[in-house]
Amino acid sequence: MSVSPSVAVRYDVEALRRTQFPITQDTVYLNHAAVSPIPQRTFDAMQEANKVLLLNPSGGYETWFMPRLAALHEAIRQLINAAQRR
């Protein structure tokens, strides 16, 4: 079975480790599927979401959360090659 060129992406693992998991700079972490550090981009998104909730909880729902939810649905639709989003 061959891998689609769009799926066969090369990653700079060291750069990802350095930028997305700062804990690895001074800690050896062995993932055991229970508790794990979150990537930096996840932390940043959570901070942004919390700021929206702090400053504009009701208005932020329509302007911040819903567009991201729609984008997530579309990304999943494409990932699983679904014909349409429900």
N, C-alpha and C positions, 0 to 999 in steps of 0.2 A: 504494500500500500504506500503510495507516495503522499508527501505532505504538500499542500497547496502553497505556492510562493507567498501568498498573502499571510499565511499562518507561520511560515518559517522565518521568524524575525530573530535577528541576532541582538542580544542584549549585552551591554557592558555591565556584568554582574557586580564588579567592584564599585563602579560609579553608582549603580542603584543602591547597593548596600550603604555606601557612604552618604548619599543624599537622602534616601528614603528611610533609612534605619540608623539614625545617629547613635543609638545604643551600642552598635557594633564597634564604635571607635575605641571603647574601653571595656567591653564586655563580650564574652563568648556566650552566645545564646543558642541553645539547642531546642528547636521547636518540638514540643511534645503534644501538640493539638489540644491544649487546654487553654492556657493563657499565653498571649504573645504580644509583642510590641506592635503598634499600628504603624503603617507607613506615614511619612511626613505629610504627603498629599492628603491623606485621610484626616490627619490632625488639622491641617489647614482648612479643609472643607468643613469640619466640625466647628472650628472657630468662626468661620464665616457664617454658618447657619446660626450659631448662637448669637452672633452680633445682630443678625436680622431679627431673631426672636426678641432680643433685648430692646431694639430700637423701633421695630415696626411689626409686632407679632401678627396682626390680622392682615395688613396690607402685604407683608412679606410672603404670605402664603401664595397669593396669586402671582406676584412678580418674581419671586425667587424659587420657591419650592416646586410649583407646578411645572414651569418650563424644564427644570432638571428631572422631574419625574417623567415627563414626556420624552425627554432625551434618553433616559434610562430604558424606558419601554421600547423605544426604537432600536437602541443598541442591542437589547436582548432579542428583539424580533430578527434583526440581521444575524446575530450570532447563531440562532437556532434555525435560520432560513425559513421563518414563518412567512406566509403569503401576506398577512395583514395583522395589524394590531387591533386588539379588542378593547 
